[in-house]
Amino acid sequence: MLRDVARERYSSGARLYDALSAEWPVYRVGRTTAIERLDPRPGERVLDLGCGTGLNHSLLDAAVGPDGAVLGVDRSAAMLEVARRRAERRGLRTVRLLESDATALDVDAARSALGGPADVVIATYTLSIMSDPVEAWRRALAVARPGARVAIVDMKEPHGSARLVAPLARAFAGFGGADLDVQPWRMIETGARGVSARGLRGGHIQVRVGTLPEAPSAAADAATSEEPAA
């Protein structure tokens, strides 16, 4: 479930989201960095949690090829309609869409839509707008196979010289209702192995990529860890 103050804004802004979200000058690099490090392979199944308008889907579709599958999950029908039109326009035949609140995601339904457990799970700029990011991530991990590769991309206040643009960063985050203090990437730092960390745009964009444990129960339980980030 989205945070209450963001819920209406998120859906009502679907048609303008791509134009107003500073995707290309600021946020695109977080997506491309995460997907490059995840290295989705031909034939793999990818869960895109909180997919919004489908901005990850062209990159993911190209990576998994015709034998793969990409499932975009989002609670907003308006956002998914934009994602659907994008996929049709660009001929993204691997893309499937599921309307669901991430915190109530039906694991069996998601696996069925993908054709099996996910090999890759990605959440970009979405966990920080959810009321319960821990539960949303727990359910996403339950869709994945043991040893799956996972990534979280999200935002915090920029630091150093980039603090000069902090008001602008807050404005862009506020457009989607994001909470810059949530730091959801900690769930990868404490719950995955071989974690790769990148801070981009003065630390405003945080990228974490890792691999889940091979034991199924450990993967889901790790998402609830409260250990601080390194």
Secondary structure, DSSP 4 states (H G I P E B T S, - for coil): -B-HHHHHHHHHTHHHHHHHTTIIIIIHHHHHHHHHHH---TT-EEEEET-TTTTTHHHHHHHH-TT-EEEEEES-HHHHHHHHHHHHHHT-TTEEEEE--GGG--HHHHHHHHTSSEEEEEEES-GGGBS-HHHHHHHHHHHEEEEEEEEEEEE----GGGGGGHHHHHHHHHHHT--TT--TTHHHHHH-EEEEEEEETTTTEEEEEEE--SSHHHHHHHTT--PPP-
